[in-house]
Amino acid sequence: MKLALIARACVLLAVAVVVPAGVAVAPASAHPFGPPSMVTIVAEGSQVSLSWKAAEDDWVALGRSLGAFGDPSKGIDTTLTGEQQLARSAAVRDYLLSRVEVSQDGRPCEGELEPLERLLTDGARFGFACAEPVVEVDVRIAALTDLNEAYRTVLSAETPADPAQTMLTAEADTRHLRFEPSAVGGVSLAVPVVVLVAAVTALVAFLVRGRRRRVGVAA
């Protein structure tokens, strides 16, 4: 009994450390399989990279729901590990691509899922190609919530963004992110302003010098 209470306290502490104060966290009983899954996102140019990591028992629950482990009585290769069976499952790949999405101005960014190698340590890694340089996008994470609505996902932006970290739930599975233009290779509004000021300054200096020359000649 004491061990169970200690384990539950550790889960609560881990969630409290990961999630910022501004994000409401549901009680531990609301997430039946432990800590929330984790998503990290990076934006560069018109590309978005995203990694979704879940606990091992969550991967097992997902694999079972999609039939990824097969039936040993039907002659499947029993030498494969559960991780290898998940990686080879077309159903798992299709599921992830349908429930992890990025869109820009209401248009979906074309997504690709990298091979599911070392998924227990590296997670599922996605690449999204958007039509324009990424400044604002909507990120949807709906993985696992179809199994149990109590699942939660913490989304963290590794490229400077607002918000930098947020929580996704079954009721609110999409979040709007705004990245710093200079951080993703875009052009900051400060750059054109600086260029304009420099150009105006140079023009004024040129006109002043020209006027002085004319005054000198007239004298």
C-alpha positions as CSV (number, residue, x, y, z in Angstrom):
1,M,0.0,0.0,0.0
2,K,2.8,2.4,0.9
3,L,4.7,1.6,-2.3
4,A,1.5,2.4,-4.3
5,L,1.2,5.7,-2.6
6,I,4.8,6.6,-3.2
7,A,4.5,5.7,-6.9
8,R,1.4,7.8,-7.3
9,A,3.2,10.7,-5.6
10,C,6.1,10.4,-8.0
11,V,3.7,10.6,-11.0
12,L,2.1,13.7,-9.6
13,L,5.5,15.3,-9.0
14,A,6.7,14.5,-12.6
15,V,3.6,16.1,-14.1
16,A,3.9,19.2,-11.9
17,V,7.5,19.7,-13.0
18,V,6.7,19.2,-16.7
19,V,3.5,21.4,-16.9
20,P,3.8,25.2,-16.3
21,A,1.7,26.8,-13.6
22,G,-0.7,28.3,-16.1
23,V,-1.8,24.8,-17.3
24,A,-4.5,23.0,-15.3
25,V,-3.7,19.4,-14.5
26,A,-6.3,16.8,-13.9
27,P,-6.1,14.4,-10.9
28,A,-3.8,11.4,-11.3
29,S,-6.9,9.2,-11.5
30,A,-7.9,10.9,-14.7
31,H,-4.9,9.4,-16.6
32,P,-5.2,5.6,-16.1
33,F,-1.7,4.8,-17.5
34,G,0.6,7.2,-15.7
35,P,2.2,10.4,-16.8
36,P,1.0,12.3,-19.9
37,S,2.6,11.7,-23.3
38,M,5.1,14.3,-24.4
39,V,5.4,16.1,-27.7
40,T,8.3,18.4,-28.8
41,I,8.0,20.6,-31.9
42,V,10.6,22.5,-33.9
43,A,10.0,24.9,-36.8
44,E,12.5,25.9,-39.4
45,G,11.5,27.7,-42.6
46,S,8.4,26.0,-43.9
47,Q,9.2,22.7,-42.2
48,V,7.9,21.5,-38.8
49,S,9.5,18.5,-37.0
50,L,7.5,16.9,-34.2
51,S,8.2,14.0,-31.8
52,W,5.5,12.2,-29.9
53,K,6.6,10.0,-26.9
54,A,4.4,7.8,-24.9
55,A,5.0,5.4,-22.0
56,E,5.6,1.7,-22.8
57,D,2.3,0.6,-21.5
58,D,0.6,3.2,-23.6
59,W,2.3,1.9,-26.7
60,V,1.1,-1.6,-25.7
61,A,-2.5,-0.4,-25.2
62,L,-2.3,1.3,-28.6
63,G,-0.8,-1.8,-30.3
64,R,-3.5,-4.1,-28.9
65,S,-6.3,-1.8,-30.0
66,L,-5.0,-1.8,-33.6
67,G,-4.1,-5.5,-33.7
68,A,-0.4,-4.8,-34.1
69,F,0.7,-7.8,-32.1
70,G,-1.3,-10.3,-34.1
71,D,-2.4,-13.8,-33.0
72,P,0.4,-16.3,-32.2
73,S,-2.0,-19.1,-33.1
74,K,-2.1,-17.8,-36.7
75,G,1.6,-18.3,-37.3
76,I,3.0,-14.9,-36.7
77,D,6.7,-14.4,-36.1
78,T,7.0,-14.8,-32.3
79,T,10.7,-13.9,-32.3
80,L,9.8,-10.2,-32.9
81,T,9.7,-7.9,-29.9
82,G,6.6,-5.9,-29.2
83,E,8.5,-2.7,-30.3
84,Q,9.4,-4.4,-33.6
85,Q,5.8,-5.4,-34.2
86,L,4.6,-1.9,-33.5
87,A,7.2,-0.5,-35.9
88,R,6.1,-2.9,-38.7
89,S,2.4,-2.3,-38.3
90,A,0.8,-0.3,-41.1
91,A,-2.2,0.2,-38.9
92,V,-0.1,2.0,-36.3
93,R,1.5,4.2,-38.9
94,D,-1.9,5.1,-40.4
95,Y,-3.3,5.8,-36.9
96,L,-0.5,8.1,-36.0
97,L,-0.6,10.1,-39.2
98,S,-4.4,10.5,-38.8
99,R,-4.2,11.7,-35.2
100,V,-1.1,13.9,-35.2
101,E,-1.5,16.9,-37.6
102,V,-0.2,20.4,-38.3
103,S,-2.1,23.0,-40.3
104,Q,-1.3,26.5,-41.5
105,D,-4.0,29.0,-42.2
106,G,-6.6,26.2,-42.2
107,R,-4.7,24.1,-44.7
108,P,-3.0,20.8,-43.6
109,C,0.7,20.6,-43.9
110,E,1.8,17.5,-45.6
111,G,3.0,15.0,-43.0
112,E,5.4,12.1,-43.1
113,L,6.2,9.6,-40.3
114,E,9.8,8.4,-40.0
115,P,10.4,4.7,-39.5
116,L,9.4,3.7,-36.0
117,E,12.8,2.7,-34.9
118,R,13.6,2.9,-31.1
119,L,10.1,4.3,-30.6
120,L,10.2,3.6,-26.9
121,T,13.2,6.0,-26.5
122,D,12.9,8.3,-29.5
123,G,9.1,8.2,-30.0
124,A,7.2,8.7,-33.2
125,R,9.0,11.3,-35.3
126,F,7.1,13.4,-37.9
127,G,8.0,15.9,-40.5
128,F,5.5,18.4,-41.9
129,A,5.9,20.5,-45.0
130,C,3.8,23.7,-44.9
131,A,3.1,25.9,-47.9
132,E,4.6,29.1,-46.4
133,P,7.4,29.8,-43.9
134,V,6.1,28.8,-40.5
135,V,5.1,31.6,-38.1
136,E,1.7,30.5,-36.9
137,V,0.3,26.9,-37.0
138,D,-2.3,24.8,-35.4
139,V,-1.1,21.5,-33.9
140,R,-3.5,18.6,-33.3
141,I,-2.6,15.7,-31.1
142,A,-5.4,13.2,-30.7
143,A,-3.4,10.0,-30.2
144,L,-4.7,7.7,-27.4
145,T,-7.7,9.8,-26.5
146,D,-9.9,7.5,-28.5
147,L,-8.8,4.7,-26.1
148,N,-9.6,6.7,-23.0
149,E,-10.6,10.4,-22.9
150,A,-8.5,10.8,-19.7
151,Y,-5.2,10.8,-21.7
152,R,-3.2,14.0,-21.7
153,T,-0.4,15.3,-23.9
154,V,2.1,18.0,-22.9
155,L,3.3,20.0,-26.0
156,S,6.6,21.8,-25.7
157,A,8.1,24.1,-28.4
158,E,11.9,23.8,-28.8
159,T,11.8,26.7,-31.2
160,P,10.8,29.9,-29.3
161,A,7.0,30.1,-29.5
162,D,3.9,31.3,-27.8
163,P,2.8,29.3,-25.9
164,A,6.1,27.6,-25.1
165,Q,4.3,24.7,-23.4
166,T,0.7,23.7,-23.2
167,M,-1.6,20.7,-22.4
168,L,-3.7,18.9,-25.0
169,T,-6.8,16.9,-24.0
170,A,-9.6,14.9,-25.6
171,E,-11.8,18.0,-25.3
172,A,-9.1,20.4,-26.6
173,D,-6.8,18.4,-28.9
174,T,-5.6,21.4,-31.0
175,R,-3.5,24.3,-30.0
176,H,-2.5,27.4,-31.9
177,L,1.3,28.2,-31.8
178,R,3.0,31.4,-32.9
179,F,6.8,31.1,-33.5
180,E,9.3,33.9,-33.4
181,P,9.8,34.7,-37.2
182,S,13.6,35.2,-36.7
183,A,13.9,31.8,-34.9
184,V,12.4,29.9,-37.8
185,G,14.3,31.6,-40.6
186,G,11.5,34.2,-41.3
187,V,12.1,37.9,-41.6
188,S,11.4,39.9,-38.5
189,L,9.4,43.1,-39.0
190,A,12.3,44.9,-37.3
191,V,14.6,44.2,-40.3
192,P,12.6,46.2,-42.9
193,V,12.2,49.1,-40.4
194,V,16.0,49.2,-39.8
195,V,16.6,49.1,-43.6
196,L,14.1,51.9,-44.2
197,V,15.6,54.1,-41.5
198,A,19.1,53.6,-42.9
199,A,17.9,54.4,-46.4
200,V,16.1,57.6,-45.3
201,T,19.1,58.7,-43.4
202,A,21.4,58.2,-46.4
203,L,19.0,60.1,-48.6
204,V,18.8,63.0,-46.2
205,A,22.6,63.1,-45.9
206,F,22.9,63.1,-49.7
207,L,20.4,65.9,-50.1
208,V,22.2,68.0,-47.5
209,R,25.6,67.5,-49.1
210,G,24.1,68.5,-52.5
211,R,22.5,71.6,-51.1
212,R,25.8,72.6,-49.5
213,R,27.7,72.2,-52.8
214,R,25.1,74.4,-54.6
215,V,25.4,77.1,-51.9
216,G,29.2,77.0,-52.2
217,V,29.1,77.4,-56.0
218,A,26.6,80.3,-55.7
219,A,28.8,82.1,-53.3
